[in-house]
């Protein structure tokens, strides 16, 4: 993966969007949250309509599974 620099001059980091319109889509952004840098660049191409409809369910299942493990005191998968 390439190294990107944000407008602040820092090494940009890869984050993952979990919005309804771009679930699971990765993007580059400034590592410092709350700054006025504003650097943003999509890493992944846009998802097809079918993928956008499936990914939110995967995120919900993952969240529920993590909650169950926490409540049971089990090791996380």
LOPA-164112 format. One line per field, with one value per residue (C-alpha): residue in three letters; residue number from 1; x, y, z. Coordinates in Angstrom, 2 decimals. Layout:
LOPA-164112
residu	[ALA;...]
num	[NUM;...]
xx	[X;...]
yy	[Y;...]
zz	[Z;...]
END
This chain:
LOPA-164112
residu	[UNK;UNK;UNK;UNK;UNK;UNK;UNK;UNK;UNK;UNK;UNK;UNK;UNK;UNK;UNK;UNK;UNK;UNK;UNK;UNK;UNK;UNK;UNK;UNK;UNK;UNK;UNK;UNK;UNK;UNK;UNK;UNK;UNK;UNK;UNK;UNK;UNK;UNK;UNK;UNK;UNK;UNK;UNK;UNK;UNK;UNK;UNK;UNK;UNK;UNK;UNK;UNK;UNK;UNK;UNK;UNK;UNK;UNK;UNK;UNK;UNK;UNK;UNK;UNK;UNK;UNK;UNK;UNK;UNK;UNK;UNK;UNK;UNK;UNK;UNK;UNK;UNK]
num	[1;2;3;4;5;6;7;8;9;10;11;12;13;14;15;16;17;18;19;20;21;22;23;24;25;26;27;28;29;30;31;32;33;34;35;36;37;38;39;40;41;42;43;44;45;46;47;48;49;50;51;52;53;54;55;56;57;58;59;60;61;62;63;64;65;66;67;68;69;70;71;72;73;74;75;76;77]
xx	[0.00;1.28;2.22;0.07;0.62;-2.24;-2.36;-0.72;2.31;1.56;1.33;-2.34;-4.01;-6.55;-9.97;-13.14;-16.49;-19.55;-22.13;-25.19;-23.94;-20.33;-20.24;-16.84;-15.24;-11.72;-10.36;-7.26;-7.56;-5.53;-4.47;-5.34;-9.07;-10.59;-8.11;-8.99;-6.77;-9.70;-7.64;-9.83;-9.26;-11.11;-8.85;-11.49;-13.68;-17.43;-19.37;-22.07;-25.69;-25.87;-22.74;-24.07;-27.23;-25.35;-22.49;-24.65;-26.02;-22.49;-21.54;-24.64;-23.92;-20.30;-21.40;-23.97;-21.43;-18.91;-21.58;-22.50;-18.85;-18.44;-21.57;-20.52;-16.94;-15.71;-12.70;-13.45;-13.21]
yy	[0.00;3.46;6.02;9.14;12.46;14.64;18.42;18.70;16.79;13.73;10.21;9.71;6.64;4.24;4.26;2.35;3.97;2.33;4.72;3.33;4.64;3.40;0.49;-1.14;1.24;2.29;5.82;7.83;10.63;12.79;10.84;13.77;13.82;17.25;19.23;21.46;19.44;18.10;15.49;12.72;10.30;7.08;4.04;1.57;1.98;2.49;-0.63;-2.08;-1.76;-5.38;-5.04;-1.86;-3.71;-6.68;-4.95;-3.14;-6.54;-7.92;-4.95;-5.47;-9.19;-8.45;-5.89;-8.27;-11.10;-8.89;-7.85;-11.48;-12.40;-9.43;-10.34;-13.98;-13.11;-15.35;-14.67;-12.63;-14.50]
zz	[0.00;-0.86;1.77;1.58;3.29;4.47;4.16;7.62;6.34;8.51;7.12;6.31;7.78;6.33;7.96;7.12;6.42;7.97;6.55;4.79;1.44;1.78;4.24;4.53;2.04;3.01;2.73;3.55;6.13;8.49;11.60;13.86;14.58;15.10;13.01;10.09;7.75;5.74;3.88;2.45;-0.43;-1.21;-1.30;-2.51;-5.58;-5.05;-4.14;-6.34;-5.18;-3.99;-1.84;-0.25;0.76;2.31;4.16;6.78;7.86;8.23;10.43;12.61;13.00;13.93;16.52;18.05;18.16;19.97;22.48;23.19;23.78;26.13;28.09;28.38;29.29;26.49;24.34;21.27;17.97]
END
